[in-house]
Amino acid sequence: MKTTKDVVLEYFNAFDKNKGWENLVSNNIKMSSPTGTIKGKEAFIEMTNQFKQLVKTAKVKSIIVEGENASALTSYELVLPTNDKMNLEVAETISVKEQKIDSFEIYFDTVKFNEFIAKMNNN
């Protein structure tokens, strides 16, 4: 049986490789972030695929696990079509149920992120 840490690390590894991450989230997944709340696997996959268009790499810098809950510090290397680059540091709280990710709460510097995304619109 996979531990919470196993599931979370497997998800981020699959996310980084863009292969099979969808299979590691529950049908009832809920994600809250500065951009809003998403409920359900279909909506989560759609939003994540949009974000993935910017992601060159995704790495877990550290993880703390207690039972079915994990807190991860992650780093995403983002690249715009303009070739502008940014490292986005993210704090993520994650819950795992029945060996699938059931929820994400995501925190990041929205000012820095929005300034980066604005570069796409300025060119």
C-alpha positions in Angstrom: 0.0 0.0 0.0 1.3 3.4 -1.0 1.8 6.0 1.7 0.7 9.6 1.5 4.2 10.6 0.7 4.5 8.0 -2.0 1.3 9.2 -3.7 2.3 12.9 -3.5 5.8 12.3 -4.9 4.5 10.0 -7.6 2.0 12.7 -8.6 4.7 15.4 -8.9 7.1 13.1 -10.8 4.3 12.2 -13.2 3.3 15.9 -13.5 6.9 16.8 -14.3 7.1 14.1 -17.0 3.5 14.9 -18.1 2.6 11.2 -18.0 -0.1 9.7 -15.9 -0.6 12.4 -13.2 -4.4 12.4 -14.0 -4.6 8.8 -12.6 -3.4 10.0 -9.2 -6.3 12.4 -8.4 -9.7 11.5 -7.1 -12.9 12.0 -9.0 -14.0 14.5 -6.3 -10.8 16.5 -6.1 -11.0 20.1 -4.9 -8.3 22.7 -5.5 -8.2 26.1 -3.9 -5.7 28.7 -5.1 -5.4 32.5 -5.5 -7.0 32.0 -8.9 -10.2 30.4 -7.4 -11.6 27.0 -6.5 -12.0 24.0 -8.8 -14.1 21.0 -8.0 -14.1 17.6 -9.7 -11.6 15.7 -11.7 -12.6 17.0 -15.2 -12.4 20.7 -14.2 -9.1 20.0 -12.4 -7.5 18.3 -15.4 -8.7 21.1 -17.7 -7.2 23.8 -15.4 -4.0 21.8 -14.8 -3.5 21.3 -18.6 -3.7 25.0 -19.1 -1.1 25.6 -16.4 1.1 22.8 -17.8 1.5 24.7 -21.0 3.8 27.1 -19.1 5.6 24.5 -17.0 9.1 23.4 -18.1 9.9 21.5 -14.9 8.2 20.8 -11.5 10.2 19.8 -8.5 9.3 19.0 -4.9 11.9 20.9 -2.7 10.6 19.5 0.6 7.6 17.6 2.0 6.1 17.1 5.4 3.6 14.3 5.9 1.2 13.6 8.7 -1.3 10.8 8.1 -3.3 11.6 5.0 -2.1 15.2 4.8 1.1 16.6 3.3 2.6 20.0 2.9 5.0 20.4 0.0 7.2 23.2 -1.1 7.4 23.0 -4.9 9.3 24.9 -7.6 8.0 25.3 -11.1 10.1 26.6 -13.9 7.7 28.5 -16.2 8.4 29.6 -19.8 6.2 31.8 -21.8 5.8 31.6 -25.6 7.9 34.9 -25.6 10.7 32.8 -24.0 10.5 34.8 -20.7 11.3 32.5 -17.8 10.4 32.4 -14.1 10.8 30.1 -11.1 7.5 30.0 -9.2 7.9 28.9 -5.6 4.6 27.3 -4.3 3.4 26.0 -0.9 0.9 23.2 -1.4 -1.2 21.4 1.2 -2.5 18.1 -0.1 -4.8 15.5 1.3 -4.8 11.9 0.1 -7.7 9.5 0.4 -7.7 5.9 -0.9 -4.3 6.5 -2.5 -5.5 9.4 -4.6 -5.0 13.1 -4.2 -8.3 14.4 -2.9 -7.5 18.1 -2.4 -4.9 20.8 -3.0 -4.6 24.2 -1.3 -2.0 26.2 -3.3 -0.3 29.4 -2.2 2.1 31.5 -4.3 3.2 35.1 -5.0 0.4 36.4 -7.1 2.0 39.7 -7.9 5.2 38.1 -9.2 3.1 35.5 -11.2 0.8 38.2 -12.7 3.8 40.4 -13.7 5.2 37.4 -15.4 2.0 36.5 -17.3 1.6 40.2 -18.3 4.8 39.8 -20.3 2.9 37.5 -22.7 0.4 40.2 -23.4 2.9 43.0 -23.8 4.6 41.3 -26.8 
